[in-house]
Amino acid sequence: MRFYGITGTNGKTTTAWILAEFLKAAYITTVEVNTLSRRFSTGYTTPPLDMLKRIYAEMEEAGAKDCVMEVSSHAICQNRVGFGTVTKFSGGAFTNISEDHLDYHKTMEAYFQVKLDFARRIAEGVSAGPSSGRRDLPPYVVCMDGEGAGRMLEEVGKLPLNVLPVTVKHPKFDLAGLQLAGEYNKSNVLVAAALAEAAGVPHGEIQRTIPTLKPRWGRLEKISNPRCRADVYVDFAHTPDGIEKVLAAARAFTRRRLWIVFGAGGDRDPMKRPLMGEAAARGADRIVVTSDNPRSEAPEAIAAAIMDGIRRAGAPQESVAAILDRRKAIDYAMRSAGEGDVVLVCGKGHETTQEIAGVKYPFDDRREVSSAMSAAPSP
């Protein structure tokens, strides 16, 4: 079975799923595993090695020829995939790098080196010298539309890899029929398409598949609620860069005001919280700060850090509300939004629980959006 890995701060899940569609492959993502015989969730972006071995065995039993997987920075550091022994990657891709996981990696430089190490691991065992033109070398796609792209391209160009830079500025595929909104989704598609073509999928077959791709898994996923006058979308954006990009994508189809409902996870990188607030203030007309997964932290403290960034960016006070109860925050935004408005509920996407003080409670943003406004507003 051939393995293809996707790493980066944002876009891994979508890119991995799209590549699996092109390859007709099994996959391992943050949201679900598809062994071709069944689908299930592991609770991990990249599962531990013992679990991976069992998943691989099931995929092979089901006849899978290819496996596409997200490879997290934690998994790279911990060699969770068994590089070169259990998992020998036939190719990989880098989407982007931005502020995240610094509670673990401490600095952006260390974080970058971990992402670069994924390419190094793919190149291990290749005796040839550095070359970006040799088709017999493992393909490695670098998305040029995200942060860190230029440096990553330079560094992986020193490795024995067939380096393939892609950008929406010069697309090699026609994206006119793409149903996935946003420039970042165009980048995700082009990354997956380049890697699929390098893996042997005909260009025409990839091109025919592109218009069939539809939003899923809480990635800018439109949720219907006939009681709401606005259009409402759920998205997994949970970093400053992710919020900036999803707001930019939504702005393109917003006729009036653009709303965002979001928070930040507790017990995770605290430095990104004010940056998330700044990104929201720059991109949205109305902001509702709420709780994400506060875990062991006080929701008030997390929200205060976000609000610091919002104030720093100069957002008008009347455009901002803080409602820590996430259910009430979603309901408030949807009741307040009008015809032609767009409401983005960000941060949790596909997640179906909310962790508060060590307890996981059932909570699915998609279901909350669907059921909002069904009762009189709380006093």
C-alpha positions in Angstrom: 0.0 0.0 0.0 1.3 3.4 -0.9 1.2 6.2 1.7 0.8 10.0 1.0 1.0 12.5 3.9 -0.3 16.0 4.2 1.1 18.4 6.8 0.6 22.1 7.6 -1.2 24.3 10.0 -4.5 24.6 8.1 -6.1 22.7 5.3 -4.8 19.2 6.1 -8.2 17.5 6.5 -9.7 19.0 3.3 -6.6 18.4 1.2 -6.3 14.8 2.5 -10.0 14.1 1.7 -9.7 15.6 -1.8 -6.5 13.6 -2.6 -8.3 10.5 -1.4 -11.1 11.3 -3.8 -8.7 11.6 -6.7 -6.8 8.4 -5.8 -10.0 6.5 -4.8 -7.9 5.8 -1.7 -8.4 5.0 2.0 -7.7 7.9 4.3 -6.9 8.9 7.9 -8.1 12.4 8.9 -8.9 14.4 12.0 -12.6 13.8 11.3 -12.7 10.1 10.3 -10.9 7.1 9.0 -12.1 5.3 5.9 -10.6 1.9 5.5 -12.8 1.2 2.5 -14.7 -1.3 4.5 -15.9 1.1 7.2 -15.7 4.6 8.5 -15.0 5.7 12.1 -13.3 8.3 14.2 -10.2 7.8 16.3 -10.2 11.1 18.1 -6.7 11.9 16.7 -5.4 13.8 13.7 -2.6 11.1 13.4 -3.4 8.1 15.6 -0.7 6.3 17.8 1.5 3.7 16.1 -0.3 0.6 17.5 -3.6 1.9 16.3 -2.2 2.8 12.9 -0.9 -0.7 12.4 -4.4 -2.1 13.0 -5.9 0.5 10.7 -3.4 -0.4 8.0 -4.2 -4.1 8.3 -7.9 -3.4 7.9 -7.2 -1.2 4.8 -5.1 -3.9 3.2 -7.8 -6.5 4.0 -10.3 -4.3 2.2 -8.1 -4.1 -0.9 -6.8 -0.5 -0.5 -3.9 0.3 -2.7 -3.3 3.9 -1.4 -3.7 5.5 1.9 -3.8 9.3 2.4 -3.3 10.7 5.9 -2.9 13.9 7.8 0.4 14.1 9.6 0.4 16.5 12.6 3.4 18.2 14.0 3.0 16.3 17.2 3.1 13.0 15.2 6.2 14.1 13.4 8.0 15.0 16.7 6.9 11.7 18.4 7.5 9.6 15.3 3.9 8.4 15.7 3.8 6.9 12.2 7.0 4.8 12.3 8.8 6.6 9.5 10.5 4.3 7.1 9.5 1.1 8.9 5.7 1.0 9.5 5.0 3.9 7.2 7.1 4.6 4.2 5.7 7.6 2.4 5.6 7.7 -1.4 4.9 11.4 -1.4 3.7 14.3 0.7 2.6 17.9 0.7 2.9 21.1 2.8 -0.1 23.4 2.9 1.1 26.4 5.1 2.4 27.3 8.5 0.9 29.9 10.9 0.6 30.5 14.6 -0.6 27.4 16.4 0.6 24.7 18.8 3.3 27.0 20.4 2.3 25.6 23.8 4.1 22.5 22.5 6.7 23.7 20.0 7.5 27.0 21.9 8.7 29.0 18.9 7.7 29.4 15.3 11.2 28.4 14.2 10.9 25.1 16.0 7.5 24.6 14.5 8.8 25.2 11.0 11.6 22.8 11.5 9.2 20.1 12.5 7.2 20.6 9.3 10.4 20.5 7.3 11.3 17.3 9.1 8.4 15.6 7.5 9.9 16.3 4.0 13.3 15.1 5.4 11.7 11.8 6.5 10.2 11.2 3.1 13.6 11.8 1.5 15.4 9.4 3.8 16.8 6.4 2.1 16.9 8.2 -1.3 20.5 8.0 -2.5 20.2 10.6 -5.2 21.3 14.2 -4.6 19.0 17.2 -4.4 16.8 17.6 -7.4 13.4 19.1 -8.0 13.1 17.8 -11.6 13.5 14.1 -11.3 10.2 12.3 -11.7 11.6 9.1 -10.1 12.0 10.9 -6.8 9.2 11.0 -4.2 6.8 13.9 -5.1 6.5 16.7 -2.6 4.0 19.5 -3.2 4.5 22.9 -1.6 1.5 25.3 -1.6 2.9 28.7 -2.5 -0.3 30.6 -1.4 0.2 30.2 2.4 2.6 31.5 5.0 6.1 29.9 5.1 5.9 28.8 1.5 8.9 30.5 0.1 11.2 29.3 2.8 9.8 25.8 2.7 10.2 25.6 -1.1 13.9 26.6 -0.7 14.6 24.1 2.0 12.9 21.1 0.4 14.6 21.9 -2.8 17.8 20.8 -1.1 16.4 17.3 -0.6 16.2 14.4 -3.0 12.5 15.1 -3.8 10.5 15.9 -6.9 9.4 19.3 -5.5 6.2 20.6 -7.1 5.2 24.2 -6.2 1.5 25.1 -6.8 -0.4 28.3 -6.6 -3.9 29.6 -7.5 -2.1 32.4 -9.5 -1.0 29.8 -12.1 -3.5 26.9 -11.8 -2.8 23.8 -13.9 -6.4 22.7 -13.6 -9.7 24.5 -14.4 -11.4 25.5 -11.1 -14.4 27.2 -12.7 -16.8 24.5 -11.6 -15.4 24.1 -8.1 -18.2 24.1 -5.4 -15.8 24.7 -2.5 -15.7 28.4 -1.6 -12.6 30.5 -1.0 -9.1 30.9 -2.4 -7.7 28.6 0.3 -9.9 25.8 -1.0 -8.6 26.4 -4.5 -5.2 25.9 -3.0 -6.2 22.7 -1.3 -7.6 21.3 -4.5 -4.5 22.2 -6.5 -2.2 20.7 -3.9 -4.2 17.4 -3.9 -4.4 17.5 -7.7 -0.6 17.9 -8.2 0.1 15.1 -5.8 -2.5 12.9 -7.4 -1.1 13.5 -10.9 2.4 12.7 -9.7 1.0 9.5 -8.2 -0.2 8.5 -11.7 -3.9 9.7 -11.9 -4.5 11.1 -15.4 -5.0 14.8 -15.7 -8.4 14.5 -17.3 -9.7 12.2 -14.6 -8.6 14.7 -11.9 -10.3 17.5 -13.9 -13.6 15.6 -14.1 -13.6 15.0 -10.3 -13.0 18.6 -9.3 -16.6 19.9 -10.0 -18.0 17.0 -7.9 -16.3 18.0 -4.7 -18.8 19.4 -2.1 -18.3 21.0 1.3 -18.4 18.6 4.2 -17.2 18.0 7.8 -17.8 21.5 9.0 -15.4 23.1 6.5 -17.4 26.2 5.4 -20.4 24.0 5.4 -23.8 25.7 4.9 -26.4 24.7 7.4 -30.1 25.2 6.7 -32.4 26.8 9.3 -35.6 28.2 7.8 -36.2 30.4 10.9 -33.1 32.4 10.2 -33.1 35.2 7.6 -29.3 35.0 7.2 -27.1 32.3 5.6 -25.2 30.3 8.2 -22.0 28.4 7.8 -20.0 26.2 10.2 -16.2 26.1 9.9 -13.3 24.6 11.7 -11.2 27.8 11.6 -9.4 27.9 15.0 -6.2 29.9 14.2 -5.6 33.5 13.3 -4.8 32.5 9.7 -7.8 30.2 9.5 -10.2 32.9 10.7 -8.7 35.5 8.3 -9.1 33.2 5.3 -12.6 31.9 6.1 -13.8 35.5 6.6 -12.2 36.5 3.3 -14.0 33.6 1.6 -17.3 34.4 3.1 -17.0 38.1 2.3 -17.2 37.2 -1.4 -20.8 36.0 -1.0 -22.0 38.3 1.8 -24.5 41.0 0.6 -24.8 42.9 3.8 -23.1 42.2 7.2 -20.7 39.4 7.9 -20.9 37.9 11.4 -18.5 35.6 13.2 -19.2 33.5 16.4 -16.0 32.0 17.8 -13.8 31.3 20.8 -10.4 29.7 21.5 -9.5 26.4 23.1 -8.3 26.2 26.6 -5.0 24.5 27.6 -3.7 25.3 24.2 -1.4 28.0 22.7 -2.6 31.2 24.6 -0.5 33.5 22.3 -2.8 33.1 19.4 -6.0 34.3 21.2 -5.5 38.0 20.8 -4.3 37.4 17.2 -7.6 35.6 16.5 -9.4 38.6 17.9 -7.5 40.9 15.6 -8.3 38.7 12.6 -12.0 38.7 13.4 -12.0 42.5 13.9 -10.3 43.0 10.5 -12.6 40.7 8.6 -16.1 40.7 10.2 -18.8 43.4 10.7 -20.2 41.8 13.8 -18.3 39.7 16.3 -19.7 37.4 19.0 -17.0 36.0 21.3 -18.0 32.8 23.1 -16.5 29.6 24.4 -14.9 26.9 22.3 -13.5 24.0 24.4 -12.3 25.8 27.6 -11.1 22.6 29.1 -9.5 23.4 32.5 -9.3 27.1 31.9 -11.8 29.8 32.9 -13.9 30.7 29.8 -13.8 34.4 31.0 -10.0 34.5 30.8 -9.9 33.0 27.3 -12.6 35.5 26.1 -10.7 38.4 27.7 -7.6 37.6 25.7 -9.6 37.5 22.5 -11.3 40.8 23.4 -7.8 42.4 23.9 -7.0 41.7 20.3 -10.4 42.9 19.1 -9.9 46.2 20.9 -6.3 46.5 19.7 -7.6 46.2 16.1 -10.0 49.1 16.8 -13.4 47.3 16.3 -16.3 49.5 17.3 -17.7 48.5 20.7 -21.2 48.3 19.5 -20.2 45.6 16.9 -18.9 43.2 19.5 -20.7 41.0 22.0 -19.3 38.4 24.5 -21.7 35.5 25.3 -19.8 32.6 26.9 -22.6 30.1 26.6 -22.0 28.9 23.1 -25.6 27.8 22.5 -26.9 31.2 23.4 -24.1 32.9 21.4 -25.1 31.0 18.2 -28.8 31.8 18.9 -28.1 35.5 19.5 -26.2 35.9 16.2 -28.8 34.1 14.2 -31.6 36.1 15.7 -29.7 39.4 15.2 -28.6 38.7 11.6 -30.8 39.9 8.8 -31.6 39.2 5.2 -28.4 39.3 3.1 -26.2 38.7 6.2 -23.8 35.7 6.6 -23.1 34.1 10.0 -20.0 32.1 10.4 -19.8 29.8 13.5 -16.1 28.9 13.8 -13.8 26.8 15.8 -15.3 23.4 16.2 -16.4 22.3 12.8 -16.9 18.6 12.8 -16.6 18.2 16.6 -19.5 16.8 18.5 -18.6 17.6 22.1 -17.6 20.6 24.1 -15.0 20.1 26.9 -15.6 22.2 30.0 -13.7 21.6 33.3 -12.6 18.1 32.2 -16.1 16.9 31.1 -17.1 16.4 27.5 -20.7 17.4 26.8 -22.6 16.7 23.6 -22.3 19.8 21.4 -22.4 19.9 17.6 -22.3 23.4 16.0 -24.2 22.0 13.0 -27.1 20.7 15.1 -27.1 23.9 17.2 -27.5 26.0 14.0 -30.3 23.8 12.8 -32.2 24.0 16.1 -31.5 27.7 16.9 -34.4 30.2 17.2 -36.9 27.4 17.9 -37.8 28.9 21.3 -38.3 32.4 22.6 -35.0 34.2 23.3 -33.7 34.0 26.8 -34.3 37.0 29.0 
